[in-house]
C-alpha cells in the first residue's frame, strides 16, 4: 500500500470514485405531468418524447385525464422541459390531488371544473388559494353541529 492510498483511506475517499458515483446517483422518482392530448398521434408523440431519456424505466400515458406519468431515475424539471421541447405543447406538473386529501374541496382555489373526476387542485402550492381553502374555527364549530359524525348533533329535517 502506497502513501497516497493510506492518506485517502484516512480521509474517507477512494481513488476510483465509486463512492462519489453512488452519491451522484439520482433517486427513483414518479413524475406526473399534465399535457393536452387530442388524438392517438399526440399520445404517441408525448410517449416517444420521454422514452429515450436516460434513466426512464416506465412511461404511462392517460389521454382521458391528459396525464403523463414517468417513473425512473430522472430529474423532474428535465422531464418537463423535454416534453415541452419535443412536443411543442404546453405542459405543467400535475396540479391535482385526490378529493379526499383536501379539507375544503369546493373552496374558491381548490375546485377546478377542468380537473378529472375525483380530483381537485392542490392548494398547498398557491398561497392565495390556500388561505381560502382552510377552515376557520368559527366554520368548524358550526359545521360539526350539523355533522352526521357528531352524536350530539342537531337534527333538522
Backbone as a chain_set.jsonl record, in Angstrom:
{"seq": "XXXXXXXXXXXXXXXXXXXXXXXXXXXXXXXXXXXXXXXXXXXXXXXXXXXXXXXXXXXXXXXXXXXXXXXXXXXXXXXXXXXXXXXXXXXXXXXXXXXXXXXXXXXXXXXXXXXXXXXXXXXXXXXXXXXXXXXXXXXXXXXXXXXXXXXXXXXXX", "coords": {"N": [[0.827, -1.171, 0.0], [0.548, 2.142, -0.88], [1.684, 5.484, -0.057], [-0.208, 7.407, -0.843], [-2.587, 5.905, -0.987], [-2.945, 5.218, 1.705], [-3.336, 7.747, 2.792], [-5.686, 8.52, 1.498], [-7.434, 6.58, 2.49], [-7.582, 7.307, 5.164], [-8.785, 9.794, 5.005], [-11.251, 9.134, 4.036], [-11.996, 8.993, 1.377], [-11.866, 7.551, -1.966], [-9.736, 6.159, -4.557], [-10.824, 5.457, -7.073], [-13.316, 6.647, -7.221], [-15.78, 5.446, -6.736], [-17.509, 5.752, -4.569], [-18.24, 8.411, -4.892], [-19.716, 8.269, -7.242], [-21.898, 6.843, -6.321], [-23.071, 8.69, -4.618], [-23.868, 10.637, -6.421], [-25.863, 9.418, -7.791], [-29.185, 9.389, -8.903], [-32.407, 9.523, -7.313], [-35.101, 7.158, -7.424], [-37.922, 8.267, -9.009], [-41.302, 9.432, -9.348], [-42.781, 11.121, -11.812], [-45.319, 13.271, -12.592], [-47.151, 14.699, -15.175], [-49.168, 17.214, -16.598], [-50.597, 17.359, -19.69], [-52.082, 18.287, -22.691], [-53.724, 16.039, -24.802], [-55.006, 15.303, -27.856], [-55.443, 13.329, -29.793], [-54.582, 9.987, -31.037], [-52.131, 10.209, -32.259], [-50.964, 12.409, -30.955], [-50.717, 11.291, -28.449], [-48.833, 9.245, -28.904], [-46.655, 10.81, -29.676], [-46.089, 12.257, -27.333], [-45.437, 10.172, -25.591], [-43.213, 9.073, -26.891], [-41.435, 11.167, -26.672], [-40.285, 11.08, -24.13], [-39.458, 8.467, -23.736], [-36.898, 7.809, -24.704], [-35.187, 8.995, -22.929], [-32.45, 9.104, -20.664], [-32.362, 7.008, -17.89], [-35.092, 6.622, -17.58], [-37.56, 4.359, -16.647], [-40.218, 3.541, -16.866], [-43.102, 4.5, -18.711], [-46.219, 5.965, -18.692], [-49.217, 6.822, -20.291], [-52.126, 8.681, -20.07], [-54.665, 9.591, -21.843], [-57.314, 10.431, -21.364], [-57.327, 11.737, -18.91], [-55.458, 13.599, -19.51], [-52.769, 13.134, -18.774], [-49.392, 12.405, -18.102], [-47.228, 9.99, -16.939], [-44.112, 9.416, -15.635], [-41.696, 7.163, -14.639], [-38.668, 6.689, -13.015], [-35.058, 7.106, -12.779], [-34.693, 10.083, -12.83], [-34.53, 13.672, -13.367], [-37.12, 15.744, -12.388], [-37.592, 18.36, -13.478], [-36.082, 18.332, -15.828], [-37.433, 16.377, -17.272], [-39.895, 17.635, -17.664], [-39.091, 19.886, -19.219], [-38.108, 18.553, -21.469], [-40.399, 17.299, -22.51], [-41.931, 19.569, -23.15], [-40.252, 20.728, -25.093], [-39.921, 18.723, -27.136], [-42.548, 18.124, -27.92], [-43.82, 20.533, -28.318], [-45.97, 21.459, -26.983], [-47.996, 22.934, -24.363], [-47.068, 22.218, -21.131], [-47.29, 21.132, -17.734], [-46.489, 20.462, -14.272], [-48.352, 17.903, -12.61], [-51.197, 19.245, -11.291], [-53.154, 18.379, -9.514], [-54.787, 16.782, -6.714], [-56.077, 13.931, -4.911], [-59.569, 14.026, -4.102], [-60.215, 13.445, -1.442], [-58.086, 14.29, 0.105], [-58.015, 17.057, 0.44], [-59.157, 19.556, 2.663], [-61.311, 21.392, 2.329], [-62.796, 20.91, -0.43], [-64.4, 22.344, -2.236], [-63.751, 24.981, -2.106], [-62.81, 28.281, -3.21], [-60.196, 28.352, -4.459], [-59.534, 25.654, -4.671], [-61.438, 24.073, -6.054], [-61.829, 22.967, -9.337], [-63.109, 23.069, -12.493], [-62.046, 21.784, -14.683], [-60.647, 19.676, -13.709], [-59.905, 16.159, -13.441], [-62.367, 13.55, -12.741], [-62.903, 13.049, -9.271], [-60.701, 14.43, -8.418], [-59.131, 17.432, -7.177], [-57.746, 20.758, -7.325], [-54.426, 21.21, -6.125], [-54.053, 23.046, -3.402], [-52.043, 23.703, -1.684], [-49.8, 24.585, -2.956], [-50.33, 27.137, -3.902], [-50.322, 30.19, -2.327], [-52.378, 32.15, -2.046], [-54.79, 30.804, -2.666], [-54.668, 28.825, -0.76], [-55.191, 30.055, 1.685], [-57.898, 30.592, 1.417], [-58.982, 28.059, 1.276], [-58.703, 26.91, 3.755], [-60.245, 26.085, 6.852], [-61.837, 28.178, 9.21], [-61.871, 28.477, 12.805], [-64.438, 29.218, 13.566], [-66.041, 28.359, 11.398], [-65.608, 25.584, 11.541], [-66.737, 24.976, 13.998], [-69.518, 25.416, 13.576], [-70.092, 23.725, 11.417], [-69.666, 21.195, 12.448], [-71.763, 20.985, 14.205], [-73.978, 20.24, 12.721], [-73.176, 17.834, 11.69], [-73.139, 14.42, 10.566], [-71.444, 12.696, 11.787], [-71.191, 13.507, 14.37], [-72.453, 12.6, 17.424], [-73.998, 14.164, 19.13], [-75.199, 16.002, 17.54], [-77.333, 18.472, 16.114], [-80.447, 17.673, 14.797], [-82.067, 18.516, 11.987], [-84.865, 18.422, 10.16]], "CA": [[0.0, 0.0, 0.0], [1.347, 3.343, -1.014], [1.401, 6.63, 0.802], [-1.451, 8.048, -1.301], [-3.703, 5.037, -0.604], [-3.149, 5.362, 3.145], [-3.882, 9.079, 3.021], [-7.075, 8.508, 1.029], [-8.212, 5.757, 3.409], [-7.8, 8.07, 6.385], [-9.698, 10.916, 4.738], [-12.572, 8.609, 3.723], [-12.287, 8.992, -0.052], [-11.228, 6.458, -2.697], [-9.076, 6.528, -5.809], [-11.618, 5.272, -8.288], [-14.505, 7.494, -7.214], [-17.024, 4.667, -6.675], [-18.401, 6.371, -3.587], [-18.755, 9.654, -5.473], [-20.759, 7.909, -8.197], [-23.072, 6.447, -5.557], [-23.702, 9.9, -4.112], [-24.449, 11.378, -7.533], [-26.956, 8.642, -8.373], [-30.48, 10.011, -8.653], [-33.421, 8.718, -6.654], [-36.225, 6.715, -8.244], [-38.987, 9.25, -8.839], [-42.506, 9.361, -10.165], [-43.055, 12.471, -12.294], [-46.629, 13.356, -13.236], [-47.234, 15.928, -15.964], [-50.439, 17.472, -17.275], [-50.374, 17.805, -21.068], [-53.279, 18.043, -23.504], [-53.568, 15.09, -25.913], [-56.274, 15.26, -28.567], [-55.6, 12.151, -30.646], [-53.609, 8.916, -30.839], [-50.839, 10.739, -32.702], [-50.423, 13.228, -29.855], [-50.369, 10.361, -27.383], [-47.574, 8.596, -29.291], [-45.604, 11.833, -29.674], [-45.761, 12.547, -25.939], [-44.769, 8.989, -25.036], [-41.911, 8.933, -27.55], [-40.549, 12.259, -26.26], [-39.57, 10.76, -22.887], [-38.992, 7.079, -23.704], [-35.473, 7.728, -24.98], [-34.416, 9.682, -21.898], [-31.607, 8.28, -19.814], [-32.884, 6.812, -16.549], [-36.527, 6.352, -17.581], [-37.855, 2.928, -16.584], [-41.6, 3.281, -17.253], [-43.86, 5.658, -19.181], [-47.651, 5.715, -18.814], [-49.951, 7.955, -20.852], [-53.569, 8.601, -19.87], [-55.214, 10.715, -22.602], [-58.582, 10.907, -20.811], [-57.018, 12.688, -17.849], [-54.372, 14.455, -20.011], [-51.726, 12.898, -17.782], [-48.208, 11.624, -18.453], [-46.524, 9.54, -15.749], [-42.776, 8.896, -15.94], [-41.041, 6.594, -13.468], [-37.271, 6.391, -13.291], [-34.009, 7.876, -12.111], [-34.657, 11.29, -13.657], [-34.787, 14.965, -12.755], [-38.453, 16.162, -12.837], [-37.546, 19.565, -14.313], [-35.573, 17.943, -17.142], [-38.519, 15.663, -17.959], [-40.864, 18.649, -18.084], [-38.506, 20.649, -20.316], [-38.013, 17.697, -22.65], [-41.756, 17.146, -23.051], [-42.288, 20.848, -23.779], [-39.421, 20.955, -26.275], [-40.15, 17.738, -28.193], [-43.932, 18.113, -28.4], [-44.273, 21.881, -28.65], [-47.22, 21.698, -26.268], [-47.911, 23.482, -23.013], [-47.065, 21.149, -20.136], [-47.026, 21.556, -16.364], [-46.558, 19.369, -13.325], [-49.724, 17.521, -12.286], [-51.605, 20.158, -10.218], [-54.325, 17.875, -8.805], [-54.667, 15.783, -5.657], [-57.384, 13.292, -4.705], [-60.617, 14.798, -3.441], [-60.235, 13.149, -0.011], [-56.932, 14.898, 0.776], [-58.256, 18.479, 0.685], [-60.134, 19.769, 3.731], [-62.479, 22.047, 1.726], [-62.568, 20.755, -1.871], [-65.177, 23.265, -3.065], [-63.315, 26.355, -1.866], [-62.535, 29.021, -4.435], [-58.944, 27.98, -5.107], [-59.359, 24.213, -4.809], [-62.335, 23.465, -7.038], [-61.459, 23.258, -10.719], [-64.023, 22.353, -13.379], [-61.277, 21.003, -15.651], [-59.981, 18.568, -13.028], [-60.512, 14.843, -13.675], [-63.273, 13.14, -11.655], [-62.259, 12.588, -8.049], [-59.519, 15.244, -8.126], [-59.245, 18.888, -7.052], [-56.438, 21.417, -7.436], [-53.6, 21.199, -4.922], [-53.991, 24.435, -2.952], [-50.873, 23.945, -0.848], [-48.808, 25.234, -3.807], [-50.72, 28.53, -4.131], [-50.605, 30.798, -1.019], [-53.658, 32.86, -2.042], [-55.869, 29.824, -2.617], [-54.552, 28.046, 0.475], [-55.866, 30.776, 2.77], [-59.336, 30.462, 1.2], [-59.4, 26.669, 1.42], [-58.593, 26.482, 5.147], [-61.414, 26.394, 7.667], [-61.613, 28.957, 10.42], [-62.506, 27.797, 13.949], [-65.862, 29.553, 13.524], [-66.672, 27.449, 10.43], [-65.526, 24.219, 12.05], [-67.695, 24.862, 15.097], [-70.885, 25.327, 13.089], [-70.287, 22.576, 10.528], [-69.743, 19.981, 13.253], [-73.063, 20.954, 14.869], [-74.911, 19.535, 11.844], [-72.491, 16.696, 11.098], [-73.662, 13.078, 10.861], [-70.449, 12.01, 12.6], [-71.312, 14.003, 15.733], [-73.658, 12.002, 18.022], [-74.767, 15.202, 19.787], [-75.543, 16.991, 16.524], [-78.72, 18.894, 15.972], [-81.061, 17.046, 13.634], [-83.095, 19.377, 11.431], [-85.477, 17.78, 8.991]], "C": [[0.879, 1.245, 0.0], [0.892, 4.446, -0.078], [0.063, 7.273, 0.452], [-2.674, 7.227, -0.886], [-4.007, 5.173, 0.878], [-3.78, 6.715, 3.469], [-5.355, 9.136, 2.623], [-7.957, 7.706, 1.968], [-8.529, 6.518, 4.69], [-8.794, 9.205, 6.181], [-11.094, 10.438, 4.35], [-12.909, 8.615, 2.25], [-11.527, 7.855, -0.722], [-10.613, 6.98, -3.973], [-10.035, 6.511, -6.988], [-12.93, 6.052, -8.3], [-15.815, 6.726, -7.155], [-18.01, 5.272, -5.687], [-19.001, 7.656, -4.14], [-19.862, 9.357, -6.474], [-22.033, 7.5, -7.475], [-23.816, 7.668, -5.034], [-24.409, 10.673, -5.216], [-25.64, 10.656, -8.155], [-28.301, 9.244, -7.963], [-31.43, 9.008, -8.016], [-34.488, 8.302, -7.663], [-37.394, 7.652, -7.957], [-40.149, 8.952, -9.76], [-42.87, 10.799, -10.528], [-44.384, 12.441, -13.038], [-46.758, 14.718, -13.902], [-48.613, 16.016, -16.617], [-50.121, 18.042, -18.65], [-51.579, 17.39, -21.901], [-52.948, 17.121, -24.675], [-54.927, 14.905, -26.577], [-56.512, 13.943, -29.311], [-54.529, 11.11, -30.319], [-52.214, 9.373, -31.247], [-50.168, 11.574, -31.627], [-49.944, 12.324, -28.724], [-49.022, 9.685, -27.664], [-46.405, 9.577, -29.237], [-45.137, 12.147, -28.257], [-44.982, 11.388, -25.331], [-43.356, 8.843, -25.596], [-40.918, 9.996, -27.081], [-39.747, 11.926, -25.004], [-39.031, 9.33, -22.831], [-37.489, 6.957, -23.9], [-34.595, 8.392, -23.942], [-33.639, 8.706, -21.041], [-32.212, 8.21, -18.409], [-34.364, 6.502, -16.479], [-36.752, 4.841, -17.591], [-39.268, 2.603, -17.045], [-42.284, 4.577, -17.652], [-45.315, 5.236, -19.338], [-48.328, 6.982, -19.314], [-51.434, 7.705, -20.643], [-54.215, 9.785, -20.583], [-56.535, 11.253, -22.046], [-58.361, 11.933, -19.709], [-55.97, 13.708, -18.279], [-53.161, 14.364, -19.089], [-50.633, 11.995, -18.33], [-47.495, 11.278, -17.159], [-45.211, 8.902, -16.164], [-42.157, 8.411, -14.627], [-39.609, 6.257, -13.848], [-36.333, 7.253, -12.473], [-33.751, 9.142, -12.921], [-34.872, 12.529, -12.795], [-36.146, 15.456, -13.267], [-38.445, 17.379, -13.763], [-37.036, 19.249, -15.719], [-36.633, 17.203, -17.945], [-39.531, 16.664, -18.495], [-40.347, 19.45, -19.271], [-38.443, 19.825, -21.598], [-39.376, 17.501, -23.309], [-42.183, 18.421, -23.759], [-41.542, 21.05, -25.095], [-39.776, 20.007, -27.417], [-41.577, 17.744, -28.746], [-44.412, 19.485, -28.855], [-45.582, 22.237, -27.964], [-46.953, 22.317, -24.898], [-48.024, 22.318, -22.025], [-46.732, 21.744, -18.777], [-47.063, 20.328, -15.462], [-48.009, 19.141, -12.939], [-50.211, 18.343, -11.088], [-52.729, 19.63, -9.328], [-53.961, 16.846, -7.737], [-56.036, 15.12, -5.501], [-58.306, 14.143, -3.842], [-60.559, 14.637, -1.923], [-59.137, 13.877, 0.768], [-57.208, 16.335, 1.203], [-59.378, 18.644, 1.708], [-61.432, 20.386, 3.196], [-62.335, 21.988, 0.206], [-63.341, 21.738, -2.745], [-64.858, 24.725, -2.765], [-62.894, 26.98, -3.19], [-61.278, 28.559, -5.154], [-58.811, 26.501, -5.408], [-60.211, 23.622, -5.923], [-61.969, 23.925, -8.436], [-62.351, 22.421, -11.623], [-63.29, 21.443, -14.362], [-60.576, 19.799, -15.016], [-60.666, 17.247, -13.36], [-61.43, 14.467, -12.517], [-62.506, 12.595, -10.453], [-61.033, 13.391, -7.645], [-59.899, 16.712, -7.985], [-57.839, 19.467, -7.111], [-55.727, 21.403, -6.086], [-53.38, 22.64, -4.479], [-52.774, 24.715, -2.087], [-49.766, 24.654, -1.629], [-49.061, 26.735, -3.942], [-51.089, 29.2, -2.803], [-51.941, 31.536, -0.955], [-54.817, 31.893, -1.904], [-55.84, 29.035, -1.319], [-55.273, 28.737, 1.624], [-57.384, 30.667, 2.628], [-59.834, 29.047, 1.481], [-59.303, 26.16, 2.854], [-59.814, 26.922, 5.937], [-61.004, 27.227, 8.87], [-62.271, 28.206, 11.58], [-64.015, 28.05, 13.998], [-66.613, 28.595, 12.581], [-66.697, 26.022, 10.94], [-66.572, 23.993, 13.136], [-69.118, 24.643, 14.564], [-71.113, 24.189, 12.093], [-70.353, 21.276, 11.311], [-71.074, 19.881, 13.992], [-74.06, 20.15, 14.039], [-74.297, 18.304, 11.185], [-73.134, 15.376, 11.487], [-72.703, 12.301, 11.757], [-70.552, 12.407, 14.077], [-72.59, 13.415, 16.358], [-74.54, 13.033, 18.722], [-75.236, 16.277, 18.816], [-77.032, 17.28, 16.539], [-79.283, 18.266, 14.697], [-82.194, 17.944, 13.175], [-83.625, 18.709, 10.188], [-86.567, 18.639, 8.431]], "O": [[1.822, 1.368, 0.782], [-0.136, 4.348, 0.591], [-0.707, 7.64, 1.34], [-3.687, 7.793, -0.476], [-5.17, 5.238, 1.276], [-4.659, 6.806, 4.325], [-6.172, 9.729, 3.327], [-9.098, 8.089, 2.227], [-9.623, 6.387, 5.238], [-9.558, 9.536, 7.088], [-12.031, 11.236, 4.331], [-14.034, 8.266, 1.894], [-10.639, 7.258, -0.112], [-10.914, 8.086, -4.422], [-10.056, 7.436, -7.8], [-13.592, 6.098, -9.336], [-16.864, 7.28, -7.485], [-19.213, 5.3, -5.944], [-20.166, 7.954, -3.875], [-20.84, 10.1, -6.555], [-23.133, 7.775, -7.955], [-25.047, 7.684, -5.006], [-25.44, 11.299, -4.971], [-26.352, 11.24, -8.972], [-28.51, 9.566, -6.794], [-31.269, 7.797, -8.167], [-34.744, 9.01, -8.637], [-37.806, 7.813, -6.808], [-40.003, 8.313, -10.801], [-43.222, 11.597, -9.659], [-44.557, 11.683, -13.993], [-46.509, 15.754, -13.285], [-49.148, 15.026, -17.117], [-49.461, 19.074, -18.768], [-52.037, 16.251, -21.811], [-52.02, 17.38, -25.441], [-55.875, 14.419, -25.96], [-57.652, 13.498, -29.442], [-53.685, 11.318, -29.447], [-51.224, 8.963, -30.641], [-48.961, 11.469, -31.408], [-48.897, 12.563, -28.121], [-48.178, 9.57, -26.775], [-45.306, 9.226, -28.807], [-43.94, 12.285, -28.006], [-43.986, 11.596, -24.639], [-42.418, 8.529, -24.863], [-39.708, 9.767, -27.088], [-38.641, 12.437, -24.83], [-38.221, 9.017, -21.959], [-36.866, 6.075, -23.309], [-33.37, 8.358, -24.061], [-34.117, 7.614, -20.732], [-32.535, 9.24, -17.815], [-34.857, 6.147, -15.408], [-36.205, 4.13, -18.435], [-39.51, 1.512, -17.561], [-42.085, 5.618, -17.027], [-45.613, 4.266, -20.034], [-48.052, 8.079, -18.827], [-51.945, 6.643, -20.997], [-54.311, 10.87, -20.009], [-56.842, 12.429, -22.242], [-59.123, 12.892, -19.589], [-55.623, 14.596, -17.5], [-52.6, 15.379, -18.677], [-50.907, 10.961, -18.938], [-47.188, 12.166, -16.364], [-45.196, 7.957, -16.952], [-42.101, 9.145, -13.64], [-39.362, 5.621, -14.873], [-36.748, 8.017, -11.602], [-32.735, 9.264, -13.606], [-35.331, 12.446, -11.656], [-36.318, 15.578, -14.48], [-39.207, 17.426, -14.728], [-37.506, 19.835, -16.695], [-36.727, 17.377, -19.16], [-39.973, 16.559, -19.639], [-41.084, 19.672, -20.232], [-38.695, 20.342, -22.686], [-39.486, 17.533, -24.534], [-42.741, 18.362, -24.855], [-42.123, 21.488, -26.088], [-39.919, 20.449, -28.557], [-41.791, 17.407, -29.91], [-45.313, 19.584, -29.687], [-46.23, 23.217, -28.331], [-45.85, 22.236, -24.357], [-48.969, 21.533, -22.087], [-45.996, 22.725, -18.674], [-47.6, 19.285, -15.837], [-48.808, 20.077, -12.94], [-49.703, 18.167, -9.981], [-53.216, 20.362, -8.466], [-52.96, 16.138, -7.849], [-57.047, 15.688, -5.914], [-57.858, 14.882, -2.965], [-60.825, 15.591, -1.192], [-59.262, 14.057, 1.979], [-56.687, 16.785, 2.223], [-60.406, 17.971, 1.638], [-62.524, 19.955, 3.566], [-61.804, 22.924, -0.392], [-62.966, 21.946, -3.899], [-65.625, 25.613, -3.139], [-62.653, 26.276, -4.171], [-61.308, 28.391, -6.373], [-58.058, 26.12, -6.304], [-59.744, 22.755, -6.662], [-61.818, 25.12, -8.691], [-62.351, 21.193, -11.529], [-63.848, 20.447, -14.823], [-59.976, 18.991, -15.724], [-61.883, 17.215, -13.541], [-61.288, 15.008, -11.421], [-61.586, 11.79, -10.596], [-60.39, 13.078, -6.643], [-60.863, 17.178, -8.593], [-56.856, 18.74, -6.961], [-56.354, 21.564, -5.04], [-52.613, 23.374, -5.101], [-52.5, 25.877, -1.785], [-48.883, 25.263, -1.025], [-48.12, 27.516, -4.081], [-52.089, 28.814, -2.198], [-52.578, 31.546, 0.099], [-55.732, 32.129, -1.115], [-56.889, 28.618, -0.828], [-55.901, 28.073, 2.448], [-58.088, 30.651, 3.638], [-60.983, 28.861, 1.88], [-59.785, 25.064, 3.139], [-60.351, 28.007, 5.714], [-59.953, 27.002, 9.47], [-63.15, 27.375, 11.348], [-64.777, 27.183, 14.426], [-67.681, 28.086, 12.923], [-67.7, 25.323, 10.787], [-67.212, 22.943, 13.183], [-69.837, 23.774, 15.057], [-72.247, 23.733, 11.947], [-71.029, 20.34, 10.886], [-71.474, 18.781, 14.372], [-74.901, 19.448, 14.6], [-74.849, 17.787, 10.214], [-73.619, 15.224, 12.608], [-73.113, 11.346, 12.416], [-70.041, 11.695, 14.94], [-73.69, 13.695, 15.881], [-75.735, 12.789, 18.89], [-75.632, 17.361, 19.245], [-77.856, 16.45, 16.921], [-78.655, 18.327, 13.641], [-83.178, 18.118, 13.894], [-82.867, 18.461, 9.25], [-87.2, 18.267, 7.443]]}, "num_chains": 1, "name": "protein.A"}
